[in-house]
Amino acid sequence: AGRQGALMFIDLDNFKVLNDTIGHHKGDLLLQKVADRLMHCVRKTDTVARLGGDEFVVMLNDLGDDPVVAEVRARIVAEKVLTRLREPFDLDGHRHFATASIGVTALGGGASDDGVSEPLKQADLAMYQAKAMGRNTVCFFDPGMQAAVSANAAVSADLRIGLRDHQFVLYYQPLVDRERRIAGVEALLRWQHPARGLVGPTEFIPVAEDTGLILPLGQWALETACAQLAVWARSPQTAGLSIAVNVSVRQFRHPDFVDMVMAAIQSTGIAPQRLKLELTESLLADRMEITLAKMGTLKALGVTLSLDDFGMGYSSLSLLKRMPLDQLKIDRSFVADVLTDPNDDAISRAIIALAQSLNLEVVAEGVETEAQFEFLAAQGCGFFQGHLFCPPLPLRQLEAFIEETPLLTAPTR
């Protein structure tokens, strides 16, 4: 009829938990009661359907001629649905609370060549965005969502080709002590893309995490770093250097991760203490006992363990004292404003003091100026990374830099 409308994609939050804990019979009953409430939230001219599983679709018709007014009216209905679904459900004597995530897309006036699939896809994308925002909320589709999904899909496809064609390289950034002697390096992934040139990790690591490609990518980085340590071990000049490798949460939680590390060490014959694994604080969000057990096994192997970006995540003092760590790294966001922001000053001092009290090394990342270096060194920070000393370099340039720079020959611990 040429009038504005809207399509709502509704997904129940954590529905699987209900099925798994009190049974599919109660889950089926919840779906029936949700359908009934949805019917009472809309007009008789609107359409309510169950698409499958715990997914429902609502088509709102005749929301007026003005797209802005239509969006306001659709949002009112969506908020009404959220409110009704938050009210407790009686599932044959079991009191259950449910929430939903809702994605909404506009149905413009007039006929469309896209058919039903395109608006459904748009509403589905908006629903997943609502999930990402914390669930129990409404999100409206905008073209940027589709562009982001398409871009991620393209990166994902290219990543698979990149892994197959060995397009990834490691760059290395030196770690120096207070006398600016090199104690080791951090291995940093770069993608030598045939069309885009050298691509930094922020452009592909999140997609690799989402797709699971971080597992083969992380394993390649680990094995490549171990192989380089084996080469350096044959030269008295570089035999004392360590290489730090970043480990993603998904990689660390893989059941075979410890075995992969052991295999890489054994196949290259390196000294385990020269391999440093940099873990993120997000590992501490859950599954703590499993995390601590894995860390204990790695520590028993002789591997050095570092907690990266400290101060940004989930660490508590009670957890920190249980972790078999060797090192804390102060996040670069604190270092950047350590001379101008009293809060960053206080946080940096506290992290250094905490590390010293726990007998841990402390590393400051992102040191860019002499003033930052001198301040942190005066507070007791022992090691530093940043462009002040050296940017990340490809292997040949790094080795040339090593030739010209004094090395820390004594063990760091």
TORKOLTI-123654 format. One record per atom (N, C-alpha, C): x, y, z. Coordinates in steps of 0.02 Angstrom, whole numbers, plus 32768, in hexadecimal, padded with zeros to 4 digits. Last residue first. Layout:
<sites>
XYZ/...
</sites>
This chain:
<sites>
8CF47D7B86E0/8CD87D688720/8D0B7D408748/8D407D998673/8D157DCE868E/8CF67DBB86D0/8DED7D6A866E/8DA67D58866C/8D7C7D8E868E/8E607DD88617/8E4C7DB38654/8E027DA2864F/8E647E2485A5/8E7C7DE085A1/8E697DB685DE/8E127E90854C/8E127E7B8592/8E267E328594/8E727EE184CD/8E437EAE84E3/8E497EA2852D/8E807F7B8470/8E977F4C84A4/8E5F7F1E84BA/8E707F8383BE/8E547F938400/8E6E7F628434/8E8E7F5A8340/8EA57F9C8353/8E927FAF839B/8E557EDF832E/8E9D7EE58323/8EB87F27833F/8DCE7EFD833C/8DEF7ED88372/8E3B7EDF836C/8DB67F3682BF/8DB17F5F82FB/8DD57F3F8335/8DC47EC48270/8DF37EFC8266/8DF27F2B82A3/8D587E7D82A0/8D9B7E6282AC/8DD07E9782A0/8CF07ED08272/8CFA7EC682BA/8D417EAE82C7/8CFC7EC181E9/8D097F038207/8D147EFD8252/8CD97E3A81DF/8D1C7E5081CA/8D2D7E9481E7/8C527E368215/8C8A7E118233/8CCE7E2E821F/8C017ED88224/8C097E958207/8C4B7E77821D/8BD77F2A82C0/8C007F238283/8BFB7EDD8266/8B877FA48323/8B887F5F830A/8BAC7F5B82C7/8BFF80278352/8BBD800F833D/8BBF7FC5832D/8C5D804E83E3/8C5C802D83A1/8C15801A838F/8C5880B48445/8C928087843F/8C96806783FA/8BE480F98430/8C1F811E8448/8C5E80F4843D/8B82809D8413/8BA580BB83DB/8BE180E583F0/8B938017848E/8B7580528470/8BA0806E8439/8BAA7FCF852E/8BA07FC784E7/8B82800784CC/8C0D7FA385BD/8BE77FD48596/8BE27FBE854D/8C277F78866B/8C2D7F6B8624/8BFC7F9685FD/8C167FA286F1/8C557F8486DC/8C5F7F7D8691/8BE080278756/8BD17FFD871C/8C137FE386FF/8BF8808187BC/8C0D803C87C5/8BFB800D878D/8BE6810687A9/8BB580E487D4/8BC6809B87E0/8C478124874F/8C4F813E8793/8C1F811D87C3/8C1080ED86DD/8C4C80CF86F9/8C5680E58741/8BA7814786C9/8B98810186D9/8BD580DE86F7/8BF081BF86AC/8BBF81BC86E3/8BB4817386F9/8C3D819B863D/8C5E81AF867B/8C2F81AB86B6/8BD6817E85DE/8C08814C85F2/8C27815C8635/8B9581FA85D3/8B7181BF85EA/8BA1818A8604/8C01824685A0/8BE3825885E1/8BBB821D85FE/8C1B820E8524/8C4D82088559/8C2F8216859D/8B8981BA84DF/8BB281F584ED/8BE581E68524/8B43814484D0/8B50816C8494/8B8181A584A1/8B1680A584F9/8B3F80DD8511/8B57810484D4/8AC3803484EC/8AB1807384CC/8AD780AF84E6/8AC97FE3858E/8ABF7FE28545/8AB28029852B/8B337FB2860C/8B087FE985F5/8B067FE785A9/8B397F278675/8B4B7F438634/8B197F7B8624/8B7C7EDA8702/8B487F0686E8/8B637F2786A9/8B8E7E3B8753/8BA77E6F8728/8B6D7E9B8712/8B5D7E1B87FC/8B517E1587B5/8B767E4C878F/8B4A7E158888/8B897DFD8869/8B807DEF881F/8AE27E5488BE/8AD67E0E88AA/8B137DEF8888/8B137ED388CD/8B017EAE890A/8AF57E6488FC/8B237EF88847/8B5E7EEF8872/8B4E7EC788B0/8A9E7F018820/8ACA7ED08801/8B077EC3882C/8A747F6C8871/8A557F2B8878/8A837EF5885C/8AC37FD5883F/8ACB7FC08885/8AAE7F7B8891/8A907FD987BC/8AD77FCB87C8/8AE27FB3880F/8A0A7FF987D5/8A1A7FBB87B3/8A647FA887C0/8A1880778814/89FB80408839/8A0C7FFC8819/8A4E80C687AE/8A7380BD87EC/8A5A807F8811/89E180BE8754/8A2380A48741/8A4E8097877F/897C80FF879E/897480B9878A/89B7809A8779/89B1818287AC/89A4815887E8/899F810E87D6/89B781A88725/89F381AA874F/89E9817A878A/893281A18704/8960817386E4/89A28170870A/8904820B8758/88EB81C78760/891981938741/8945827E8728/89558265876C/893C821D8777/8988828F868D/894A827A86AE/895B825D86F3/8A0782AB865E/89D582E0865D/899582CF8682/8A59823E865D/8A76827E8674/8A4282B6867A/8A0F81D6862B/8A2981CF866F/8A448211868A/89CF81C185B5/89BF81FE85DA/89DB81FE8621/8A0681478586/89FF81808559/89F681C2857F/89FB80E685E9/8A3C810485DD/8A35814585B5/897780BF85E0/898D80DF861D/89CF81048612/897780848562/894980BC856E/895B80E285AE/89CD80188567/89E680558549/89B780918555/89CF7FBE8602/89AF7FCE85C3/89C5801385AA/8A597F6D8642/8A2D7FA7864B/8A107FB98607/8A657EC4865C/8A727EF8862B/8A3F7F318636/8ABA7E5886CD/8A7F7E8186BE/8A937EB6868B/8AFF7DB286DE/8B037DF786C6/8ABE7E1786BF/8AF17D328704/8B347D4E8709/8B347D9986FE/8A6F7CD98760/8A887D08872E/8AD17D1A873A/8A097C76878E/8A527C6C878A/8A737C988755/898D7CBD87F5/89A47CB187B1/89F07CAA87AE/89647CE48870/89627C9C8861/89817C8B881E/89687D6D8872/89987D4A889D/899A7CFF8890/88FE7D8B881C/89437D988807/89757D718831/888B7D718864/889D7D46882B/88E77D4E881A/88907DD788C2/888B7D9188DA/889D7D6088A3/88927E498874/88CE7E378899/88CC7DEF88B1/88507E2C87D1/88477E408816/88857E2A883C/883A7E568726/88657E3F875C/884D7E5987A0/87F57E7786B4/87D17E5386E8/87FB7E408725/88367F068669/88047ED28666/87EC7EB886A8/889E7F5F8669/88667F6D863B/882C7F3D8643/890A7F3B86B2/88E47F7486CA/88A77F8386A1/897C7F058636/89647F01867A/89417F42868F/89A07ED685B6/896E7F0B85BE/89517F0D8604/89C87E2A85E3/89CB7E6485B6/89947E9685C7/8A2A7DD18647/89E57DE88644/89E47E2B861F/8A947D49861B/8A8B7D918624/8A417DA1861E/8B007CC3863E/8ABB7CDA8636/8AB47D248647/8B747C5585F7/8B697C938619/8B237CAC860B/8B817BA4860E/8B6C7BDC85E5/8B617C1A8610/8B987B338657/8BCD7B658655/8BBD7BA2862C/8B387ADA8671/8B617ACC8636/8B9D7AFC8633/8AF87B1986D8/8B207ADF86E8/8B4D7ACB86AE/8AB07B77868E/8AE67B8E86BA/8B147B5486CC/8A547B228652/8A847B478629/8ABF7B5F8652/8A0E7AF886C5/8A317AC7869A/8A667AE9866F/89DA7B7286F3/8A087B4C871D/8A307B1986F4/89847B92868B/89BD7BBE8698/89F27B9986C2/89277B2B869C/894F7B2F865E/898D7B5A8669/88F47B4F871A/89147B0E8711/89407B0F86D2/88BD7BCD8701/88F57BC78730/891A7B858727/88557BA786A9/88897BD68694/88C77BCF86C0/88087B5686FB/88277B3986BF/88607B6586A8/87E17BB68758/88077B7B876E/882A7B5A8734/87997C16870D/87D87C27872D/88017BEA873F/872D7C2D86B5/87547BEE86B2/87987BF686D3/87377CE18693/87157CA486A9/87457C6886A1/87907D4A8687/87497D59868F/87237D1C86A8/88137D3B866D/88007D3586B3/87B67D3F86BE/882B7D5785EA/882D7D1185FE/88117D068644/88367DDF85E7/87F37DC385DA/87F17D7885E7/88BB7DFE85F4/88937DFB8631/884E7DDD8625/89217D94858B/88F87DCF8597/88CE7DC685D6/89CF7D648584/89887D54858D/89617D94859C/8A5A7D3C852F/8A367D768549/89EB7D688548/8ADD7CD1854E/8A977CD38537/8A747D0E8558/8B807CC1851A/8B547CE58548/8B0E7CE78529/8C0A7C5B8514/8BC77C6784F6/8B9B7C87852B/8C747C448562/8C7C7C79852F/8C3B7C87850B/8C567BD985AF/8C517C1A85CF/8C5A7C53859E/8C707B68855E/8C2B7B808567/8C267BC58584/8CE67B6984E0/8CDF7B6E8529/8C9A7B8B8538/8CB77B028452/8CC87B418473/8CC57B3A84BF/8C9B7A9B83F7/8CD17A928427/8CE47AD1844D/8C367A92839C/8C6B7AC2838E/8CA57ABD83BE/8BE47A3083D2/8BF97A29838C/8C327A58837A/8BCC7A5E8455/8BF27A21844A/8C0D7A1C8403/8B807AD3843F/8BBF7AD68464/8BEB7A998455/8B127AA083FA/8B3C7AD483DA/8B807AD983FD/8ADE7A478459/8AF77A2D8419/8B257A6083F7/8AB77AA084BE/8AEA7A6D84CB/8B097A53848B/8A537AE68478/8A8E7B0A8491/8AC77AD8849E/89F87A7F8461/8A167AA38428/8A557AC7843E/89D47A5C84E4/89F87A2B84BB/8A1A7A4C847F/898F7AD08505/89CD7AC08529/89F67A8D8502/89217AC784A9/89517AFE84A7/89927AED84CA/88BA7A6E8498/88FC7A578486/89327A8D848B/88427AB184B8/88597A7984E2/88A07A6384D4/884D7B6284BA/88497B258491/88647AEB84B9/88657BD18504/88327BA3851D/88297B6584F1/88C37C1784BA/88D77BFB84FA/88A67BC68512/88737C3D844B/88AD7C118442/88C07BEF8484/88187C938487/88007C578464/88387C25845A/886F7CF784B7/88467CCF84E6/88307C8E84C5/89117CF68466/88CB7D0B846D/88A77CDE849F/89B17D25848D/89847CEB848B/893D7D048496/8A477D658448/8A047D728463/89D87D358459/8AE97D40847A/8AB57D318449/8A717D3E846A/8B8F7D78848B/8B4C7D7684A8/8B197D6D8470/8C2C7D318492/8BF87D498465/8BB47D418488/8CCE7D5E84D4/8C8D7D3C84D9/8C5F7D5884A3/8D807D4784C4/8D427D6C84B6/8D057D3F84BF/8DF77D0484D2/8DD37D18850F/8D927D3C8503/8E2B7CF28452/8E137CB88477/8DEA7CCA84B5/8E657D548407/8E1C7D56840E/8E007D1D8438/8EEF7D3D840F/8ED67D818415/8E8B7D838424/8F067CB683F7/8F107CD0843B/8EF27D168444/8E907C5E8398/8EBF7C968398/8EC77CB083DF/8E307C0083A6/8E6F7BE9838A/8EA47C208388/8DBD7C4083CE/8DE27C1A8401/8E277C0383E8/8D857C70835A/8DAB7C9E8384/8DD57C7983B8/8D447BFA832E/8D797C198306/8DA57C468331/8CE87BEA8396/8D197BB68389/8D537BD0835F/8C9B7C5D8386/8CC27C5583C3/8CF87C2083B9/8C5E7C3A830D/8C8D7C72830F/8CB97C70834E/8C0B7BD28338/8C3F7BC48306/8C747BFC8305/8BB77C1A838B/8BE37BE783A8/8C1C7BD68377/8B767C6B832D/8B9E7C8A8361/8BCF7C578380/8B337C0882E4/8B647C3382C2/8B927C5482F5/8ADC7BD48344/8B0F7BA88326/8B467BD18304/8A8D7C47835E/8AB17C258393/8AEA7BFB8377/8A557C6282E0/8A7F7C948301/8AAB7C748338/8A0B7BEC82CB/8A427BFD829E/8A717C2F82BF/89AE7BF88333/89DD7BC08333/8A197BCE8305/89687C698308/898E7C6B8346/89C17C33834B/892E7C348294/895A7C6E8290/89867C7382CE/88DE7BCB82C1/89187BBC8297/89487BF68292/888C7C25831A/88AE7BE88331/88E87BD58303/88517C8B82D6/88877C9E8304/88AC7C60831C/87E67C5C8294/88267C598270/88607C6F829B/876F7C7082D2/87967C3782E8/87D97C3182C5/87297CE182B4/87237CA98286/87477C6A829D/874A7D3D8317/87037D2B830C/86FC7CEB82E3/87D77D478309/87B97D2E8347/87727D15833B/87DF7D7F828A/87FD7D3C8296/87E17D1D82D6/87A57DF982A4/87837DCB8277/879E7D858281/88087E3082FD/87C27E258313/879B7DF582E6/887D7E2E82A4/88797E0282DF/88317DFA82F7/88767E8E823E/88647E49822F/885F7E1B826C/88927F0E8267/88657F07822E/88517EBF8221/88EF7F0882C9/88AD7F2082DC/887A7F1682A4/89687EE1828A/893E7EAF82AB/88F97EC782BD/89817F2C81E4/898C7F26822C/895A7EF8824D/89C37EFE8149/89867F098170/89957EFD81BA/8A187F3280BE/8A217F1A8102/89E57F2F812D/89AC7F21802E/89EC7F2E804D/89EF7F138093/89397F007FEC/89367F37801C/89787F49803C/895B7E947F99/893C7ED07F7C/89407F0C7FAB/899B7E317FE5/89B27E3E7FA1/89957E7E7F82/89CD7E57808C/89957E4A805E/89AA7E5C8017/8A197E208105/8A327E3B80C6/8A007E2B8090/89F17E4381A5/89D67E20816A/89EF7E43812C/8A417E238240/8A327E508209/8A1B7E2581CE/8A507E0C82EF/8A387DF482AF/8A2C7E2E827E/8AE27E16834E/8AA37E37833C/8A8E7E2382F6/8B427DE883D8/8B2F7DD78393/8AE97DF28385/8BB07E488435/8B6C7E308430/8B5C7E2383E6/8C537E1C8476/8C277E3D8445/8BE17E22844D/8CD37E4484EF/8CAA7E1684C7/8C817E3E8497/8D287EA18522/8D1E7E638549/8CF77E2F8522/8D9B7F1884F3/8D657EEE84DB/8D627EAD8504/8DB67FA5855A/8DD07F67853E/8D957F3B852B/8D948018859B/8D8480138554/8DA67FD88533/8D9D80158621/8DDA802A85FE/8DD2802685B2/8D247FDF8641/8D2E80268651/8D6D80418630/8D047F7485B1/8D067F8285F9/8D167FCC8604/8C8E7F548529/8CCE7F6B8544/8CC97F768590/8C557EF684A5/8C477F0684EB/8C8A7F18850B/8C327F1383F7/8C5F7F058430/8C417F1B8473/8BBE7EC38393/8BCD7F0283B5/8BF87EF383F2/8BAE7E7A82F5/8BC77E738339/8BD77EB78356/8B377E29828B/8B627E61829A/8B777E5A82E3/8B157D9D822A/8B1E7DB7826D/8B4C7DF3826B/8A987D8981AA/8ADD7D9081C1/8ADD7DA78209/8A2F7D348135/8A3A7D538176/8A847D548188/8A197CEC80C3/8A1E7D3580BC/8A2E7D5880FE/8A097C64809A/8A417C7A80C5/8A4E7CC580BE/89997C37805B/89D07C4F8030/8A0A7C6D8058/89427C1480C3/89567BE18091/89957BF6806B/89337C8E8102/89517C568126/896A7C2180F5/88F67CD68098/89367CEC80B5/89597CB580DB/887E7C938089/88AF7C928052/88F47CA4806C/88477CB48103/88507C6E80F2/88837C6780B9/88427D4080F7/886B7D20812B/88797CD7811B/87E37D538093/88297D638085/88587D4380B8/87707D2F80DA/87837D09809F/87CD7D14808E/87757D94813E/87777D4D8150/878D7D228115/87667E0780F1/87A47DFD8116/87AC7DB38129/86E37DF280C4/871A7DF68094/875D7DEA80B6/869E7DF3813C/869C7DB68113/86D57DB780E1/86B67E768164/86D17E3F818C/86D27DFE8165/866E7EB98100/86B67EC38106/86D67E8B812E/85ED7E8D811D/860B7E7D80DB/86577E8480DE/85DD7EC4819D/85D97E7B8193/85FA7E678152/85E77F4C817E/86187F2D81AB/86187EE281A3/85797F5E8129/85BD7F6B8110/85F17F4A813B/85127F418182/851D7F168148/85637F1F812C/85247FAD81DA/85287F6881F2/85377F3881B9/850E801D818C/8551801181A4/855A7FCA81BE/848480268178/84AE80098143/84F57FFA8159/84327FED820E/844A802381E3/847A800681B1/83AC7FB18273/83DC7FA6823D/83F17FE8821D/83A07FCD8321/83867FD882DE/83BD7FCF82AB/838A7F6C83B2/83B97F8D8386/839A7F928340/83607F58845C/83487F608417/837E7F8383EF/83877EDC84DD/83827F1F84C2/836A7F1D8479/83BD7E688516/83857E8A8536/837E7ED2851E/84727E7984F5/84317E5784F6/83FB7E828518/84E57EC184E1/84D77EA98524/84957E85852D/85077EDD8462/85007F17848F/84ED7F0284D6/84FD7E658422/85407E7E8431/853E7EB98462/84727E608412/84937E2F843C/84D87E498452/84647EC883B6/84457ECF83F8/84637E9D8429/84A57E8C834B/84C37EC88369/84A57ED583AE/844A7E2A8330/848B7E16834A/84B17E518367/83E17E7D8301/83D77E55833E/841B7E40835B/84197EAE828C/840B7EDD82C3/84017EB88305/841C7E368243/845A7E598253/84507E89828D/83907E228239/83BA7DF1825B/83FD7E118270/836A7E8D81EA/83507E89822F/83797E588258/83AF7E688174/83BD7EA78196/83A67EA581DF/83737DEF8153/83BA7DF18161/83CD7E308187/82F07E1C813B/82FD7DEC8171/83477DEC8185/83057E6F80CB/82F17E8C810B/82FA7E5C8146/83347E048070/835D7E3D8083/83467E5E80C3/82CD7DA28060/830D7D90807E/83347DCD8096/825A7DC8801E/82587DC48067/829D7DBC8086/82867E397F98/82617E027FB5/82667E028001/82C37E9F7F54/82ED7E747F7E/82C87E387F9A/82797EF77F0F/82927EBF7EE9/82B87E8D7F14/81E37F377F56/822B7F2E7F59/823F7EF27F30/81617FB57F52/817A7F727F46/81C67F717F48/813A802A7FD9/814280147F94/81607FD07F8E/8195806A8065/81588066803E/816780507FF7/820B800080BE/81F7803E809C/81B780348074/82207FC28153/82037FAB8114/81E77FE980F1/82B17FC281BC/82787FE5819E/82617FC2815E/82D67F4C823C/82E77F6E81FD/82A87F8C81E0/83157F1B82DA/82DD7F3882B3/82F97F578273/83327E9E8353/834B7EC5831C/83117EDD82F1/833A7E7A83FD/830E7E8A83C4/83347EB48391/83477DFF8477/836B7E30844F/83457E3B840F/82F57DE38515/82FC7DD984CD/83287E0F84B0/82E07D8285AC/82EB7DC18588/82F47DB0853E/82867D358633/82A57D3485F1/82B07D7B85D8/82707CD486C2/82797D1786A7/829F7D138666/81FA7C648708/82347C6F86DB/82347CB786C3/81C17BF38779/81C37C3B876B/82037C4A8744/81657B648760/81AA7B7E8763/81AA7BC7874D/80E17B45874B/80F87B4A8790/81407B638797/80E27B4486BD/80C97B0C86E5/80E67B0C872B/812E7BC986B8/81367B8E868E/81237B5086B7/810A7C6A86B6/80FA7C2F86DE/80FB7BF286B0/817D7CEF86A3/81537CBC8684/81477C8486B6/818C7D9F86CD/81987D5786DA/81657D2A86B6/81B67E18864F/818A7E038686/81907DB7868F/81FD7E2C85DD/82227E2D861C/81F77E168657/81A07E328579/81C67DF4857F/81F07DF285BF/81707EB48588/81427E7C8594/816A7E3B859F/81E27EFE8564/81C57F0585A6/81997EC985B8/81F57ED884DE/82287ECB8510/820B7ECD8557/817D7F0A84A7/818B7EC284A6/81BF7EB184DB/81917F9384BA/81577F7384DA/81627F2784DD/81FD7FA68466/82067FB084AE/81CC7F9084D5/81BA7F8D83EB/81F27F638400/81FE7F69844B/815C7FF683E8/81457FB183EA/817D7F838404/81B4806383E3/8183805E841A/816B80168421/81F4804B836A/821B804783A9/81EC804183E5/818E80628311/81AA801E8316/81D180168357/817B80EB8324/814580BC8335/815F8075833C/81F6811A82F4/81E281278339/81AC80F6834F/81EE80F08270/822280D5829B/821080DF82E5/8184813E8241/817D80F58241/81B180D5826F/81B981BD8249/818181AC8275/817A81608279/821881AC81E2/822D81BE8226/81F781AC8259/81CB8191816E/81F9815E818A/820F816D81D1/812181B3815E/816181D2816E/8190819D818D/80AB816F8152/80CD81818115/8114819B8121/808580E181BF/8081812681A7/80A981318168/808D805D81D7/80A78089820B/80A980D281F5/805A7FDE819A/8037801F819C/804C804A81D7/80917F5281FE/80777F7181C1/805D7FB781CF/81147EF58239/80E67F2C824B/80D27F50820B/81377E528256/81327E838220/80FD7EB68233/81A57DF882B8/81687E1F82B9/816B7E518280/81E87D5A82DB/81E87D9482AF/81A47DB682B4/82507CFD834C/820F7D158335/82187D518308/82AC7C738380/82AC7CB08359/82657CC08340/82D07BFD83BA/82B57C3183E7/82B47C7483C3/82A67B9A8333/82C97B9C8373/82A87BCE83A2/82597C0A82BD/82797BCB82CD/829E7BD2830F/81FF7C7082AD/82297C5E8275/824A7C1A827F/815E7C8F82D1/81997C6F82EE/81C37C5582B3/810E7D2D82B6/81207CEA82A0/815C7CD182C9/80917DA582A2/80C07D8782D0/80CE7D4082B9/805F7E3A8254/806A7DF2824C/809F7DDB827E/7FD57EB08267/801C7E9E8265/80227E518263/7F507EC3827A/7F697EC98235/7FB37EB8822F/7F3D7EBE8301/7F257E8582DA/7F3E7E878292/7FD57EFB834E/7F917F028336/7F7D7EC4830D/80347EB983DC/802C7ED78399/7FE37EDA8386/803A7E778452/80607EB6844E/80547EDB840C/7FFB7DFF844B/7FD87E338470/7FFD7E76846F/80587DB38408/80187DC083E8/7FF37DF98409/80BA7DAA846C/80C87DD0842F/80877DE3840B/807B7D5584C5/80887D9A84D9/80967DC5849C/80787CDE8479/803A7CFD848F/80447D4684A2/81017CC4846A/80D77CD2842E/80967CF48442/81217CAB84EF/813F7CE484CD/81157CF78491/80DA7C358501/80C67C6F8528/80E47CAF850A/811F7BDF84AA/80D77BEB84A1/80C17C2B84C4/819E7BE284E1/81947BFB849D/814A7C0A8491/81857BA5855D/819A7BEB855B/818E7C088516/816A7B238532/81357B4A8552/81457B948552/81E77AFE8504/81AF7B0284D5/81767B2C84F1/822B7AFE857F/823F7B2B8549/82087B348516/81ED7A9885C1/81E57ADC85DB/81F97B1085A6/821A7A31856E/81D37A3B8577/81C57A828590/82A47A31857B/82877A4C853D/823B7A578543/82E77A60861E/82C97A3385ED/82A77A5685B3/83307AA98676/82F07A8F868E/82C97A698659/83AF7AB68633/83AA7AB0867C/83677A938694/83A77ABE85AA/83DA7A9285C7/83D07A868612/83437B1D8594/833A7AD9857C/83697AA885A0/83847B8D85D0/83447B7485EA/83397B2C85D4/83F27B9C857C/83FD7B8D85C3/83BD7B7185E2/83BA7BC08503/83D87B7D8509/83E37B6A8552/83997C458515/83637C138514/837F7BCC851D/83E17CBE8520/83F37C84854A/83BC7C4F854C/835F7D2484E4/83A27D208500/83AA7CE2852B/83057D0F844D/83067D0A8496/834E7D0184AF/82F87D8483CE/831A7D4783E4/831C7D468430/82A17DCD834B/82A47DC58394/82C47D8283A5/82977E4782D7/82B47E0482E1/82C27DFC832B/821E7EA58286/82417E9982C5/82587E5182C8/82067F198209/820E7ED28216/82387ECA8255/818D7F9681DC/81CB7F8281FD/81CA7F368209/814F80138166/81477FDB8195/818A7FCB81B5/80F48092810B/812F807A812F/811E8040815D/809280718074/809B808B80B7/80DA806F80D7/806E80387FFC/809980727FFB/80A48092803E/80297FC38000/800080008000/802B803F8000/
</sites>
